[in-house]
Amino acid sequence: MSRSICAGNLDRRKFLSGCACACAGCAAGGFLNPKMLRAGESTSGKPKVRLVFCEVRNDRPIWPHIGYDFDARRKQLTQILKQGCPEIDFVVTQLADDRKQAEAILKADGQVDGHIVFLLSMPRNVDTVKLCTTGKPTLFVDNLFGGSGQFLGRMQKIMGSGKPVDWVSSANDQDIVTSAKHFASLAQGKTPADVAKAFRATRHGRTPKDALGAVQEDVLSTPDFDATLKKLQQTKIVVVGGGRGGKRMSDAARDVVGVTFVPIKFEELAAAYDAADREAGRKIAEQWMAAAKEIVEPKPSEIEKSGAMYVAMRDVMKKHGAQGISINCLGGFYGGHLKAYPCLGFSQLNNDGLVGGCEADQMSALTMMTMGTLIGRPGFISDPVIDTSTNQIVYAHCVAPTKVFGPDGPTNPFRIRTHAEDKHGAAVQSLLPSGYMTSTLEINPVDRKVLFHQAKAAGNNPSELACRTKLNGVVRGDLEKLAEGWSMGWHRVTFFGDLKSHVIELCDRLKLELVEEA
């Protein structure tokens, strides 16, 4: 989840990062202050590199999750760097979500020879572009499933700056160490540009070069574009609690694609929840529980609340003649407007050929509805993460369908879990099938562009950090190009199937520009 942050329009990245402000000091090095800067000066003759750990408060919902031990992770990374790079002096700085602390680091730039900027989470008030583009050699590092949204969101500006900077986004911490070793070459007269080139060469060398390989057979029926576009002209999506992109996005969706967004307030959905048929909600909850491979954390009573929310969403959709619904779920739940998460209900709607869209993200909901109507398969909205240790992208979210081949297709296994960031409510961990080609896109009607890339599904990522469902994908094309050119927000929508020809024709018919990301 990137625009205004308020109770009525709150997206994931802004909400999670917006939770941050100054937190308690740390044993590993403490917050930046003048005394620490003077004490950090080394007389050893070794290059001195500042480790900048960008963190947030952990007493609320965040990536990686509420209660995440930033102190332990900071100490772990510091230890492996000191052990692996004895020829470098490291100065440890814990940076809370505070502009003044970030400015102090920039002012103290002359006291170090380089920086490693770690995004342990997503601080809202830290300008990581400035931190990474001082002119000193810099490594920009994602703590996977921690800082990933800001990491991808800032990548294009950082890498386009022309400054000596490169990046690491890897599940293998030794990839950070191996790149960091190149700071030592500054003592042999290497320039910052030389060091940055060495960072890049090392990352290239450590990224597997496995070919895409064969994919599972997956035959799609030939779509009827004329019927689809006509149907979309009659399609509505309810947006609850403010829509990301605002009126400009909703107007463009109607004008370009034909889909109409119907904005409603939280109060309408809350009233529908209070009036929902509890017996019907209990029955759908029982169906979910019976079908689940495992129920890990939630109690039956919590799942029954999700069942009632599903009934409420269907009632609201019926009232407005809509085929989909997208909810500012985090803003609604944490603002006290909603009493149950919609995640299980979203999954059910998507399985049934309708649209349940996260975070009131109108662009993603439009993408889900447009392609779902065209091919008869649901989309999986996600927060993507890059992992060069496997040369893969990971599509992560707490909502995912379990019928990725359409309502009449097979059902893949799933677990019922809590919502990951706060450990509350009920959500879906869908164990998605492997070996199939997937197509990931965003239809942006405002810019009249479609972002598009493809990947072969390569299993479900086992990490317990961040969102529950995590589909690994081997990108068709260049993972580096995908990462460094990331734009239009964090979210992407993934569909099972090779949809390139479908997307090309859709672009042609709607006069949209196709942007192949990888």
Residue, then its C-alpha position, 0 to 999 in steps of 0.5 A: m500500500s501512497r497519497s494522503i493519510c487519514a481515516g478516510n483514505l488509508d493505504r497499506r504503505k502509508f498506514l504501516s509507515g505512518c505508524a512510525c515516530a521516534c522510539a527508544g534508544c538501542a544498545a547497538g549504537g543509539f540515535l544519531n547525536p553530535k557526541m556519537l558522531r565525534a566518537g565515531e571517528s576512526t584513526s585506524g586508517k580503515p574506510k569508515v562506513r555508516l550503517v543506517f538502520c531505518e526503523v519504526r515503532n513496533d507497537r502497532p501494525i507494521w511490516p514485517h509485523i507488530g512486535y518485530d524485534f528491530d533491535a535483534r535484527r540490527k545487532q544480527l546485521t551489524q555482527i555479520l558485517k563486522q565479522g565478514c568485513p574486518e578491514i572496514d570500520f562500521v559506525v552504527t546509527q539507528l534512525a527512527d521515523d524522524r526527519k531531523q535525525a535523517e538531516a543530521i546524518l546528511k550533515a555528518d556525511g563528511q565524517v564517513d567514507g560511505h553508507i549502507v542504508f537498511l530499510l528494516s521497515m518503511p519509515r514515512n518521514v525518512d527521505t531515503v533518496k537523499l540518504c542514498t545519493t550523497g555522492k559517497p558509495t552507498l548500498f541500499v538494502d531491503n530487509l525482505f518483507g520489512g522495507s520492501g514497499q519503500f524499497l521498490g517505490r524509491m528505487q527508480k529515483i535512487m538508481g536514476s540519480g547518477k550517484p555511486v549507489d547500488w542495492v541488495s534485496s536478498a534473503n541471504d544476508q551474505d549477499i550484503v556482506t559480499s558487496a560491503k567488502h568493496f568499501a575496503s577498496l577505497a583505502q587502495g585509491k578506488t573511486p566511489a564510482d569504482v566501488a558502486k560498479a563492484f557492488r553491482a558486479t557482485r550482485h550480478g555474480r551472486t544472482p542465480k541465472d537459472a532459465l525460466g524452464a518449462v511451464q505447466e500446460d494451461v489452456l485459456s478459452t478465446p476471450d470475447f472482447d466485444a462482449t467483455l467491453k460491453k459488459l464492463q460498461q454496465t459494471k460497478i464497484v463499491v468503494v468503501g471509506g475513500g478510494r485511492g486515486g480519488k475522483r480523478m481515478s474513478d472518472a478515468a476508469r469510467d471514461v476509459v474502461g467503462v467501469t463505475f466506482v460507487p463511493i460509500k462511507f464506512e457507516e453504510l458498511a458498518a450498518a450492513y454488518d450490524a444487520a447481516d444475517r448471522e446464521a448465513g454468516r455462520k454457515i459460510a464460516e463453517q464452509w470455510m473452516a471445513a474446507a481449510k487445510e488448517i486453521v492456525e490462529p483464529k478462533p471460530s468466533e472470529i471466523e464467524k465475524s468474517g462470515a457476517m462481514y461477507v454477508a454484509m458486503r454482498d448485501v451492499m453490493k446488491k443494494h448498489g447493483a455492483q459486481g465488486i467491492s473494495i474497502n479501505c480495510l486498514g483505515g476502517f478497522y483501526g479507525g474503529h469503523l469496522k468490526a471484522y476483517p473482509c479478507l476471507g470474504f474478499s477471497q470468496l468473492n474472487n472465487d465466485g467470479l466477482v471482485g473483492g479488492c484490498e485497501a480501496d485501491q481503485m486502480s487494482a480493483l479496476t485491473m481485477m475487474t477488467m481482466g477477470t471479466l475478460i478471462g474468467r479468472p480472479g486476480f491476486i492483488s499483492d505487495p511484491v518483494i524482490d529476492t535476488s538470492t533466488n532471482q525471484i519476485v514474491y507476490a505477498h498479501c493477506v487476501a488471495p483466491t483459492k480458485v485461480f483458474g476460475p469458479d469452475g476450476p480446482t480449489n488449491p489448499f489454504r490455511i486460515r490465519t490472522h491478518a499478518e501485520d497485527k496478528h488479529g482477525a481472520a485472513v487467507q494463506s492460499l497455497l497457490p499452484s506451482g509451475y504455471m505461467t502468471s501475468t501481472l499488471e496494473i491498468n492505469p486509466v489516468d495515464r492510459k498505461v498498462l504495466f505488465h510482466q510475467a513470471k512462472a509460479a515457483g512455490n509458496n514462500p515459507s517466511e512468517l514475516a509480513c503478509r500470509t500468502k506469498l507466491n514466488g515467481v521466476v520472472r520472464g525477462d530481467l528482474e533487475k529491470l523490473a526492480e529498478g524501473w518500478s512505478m505507479g505504486w507498490h500494488r500489482v495484480t497477478f493472474f494465472g495464465d499467459l495473458k500477453s496477447h490478451v493484454i496487447e489486444l486490450c491495449d489496442r482496443l482501449k488505446l492504452e500504452l503497454v509498458e513491459e516492466a521486465 
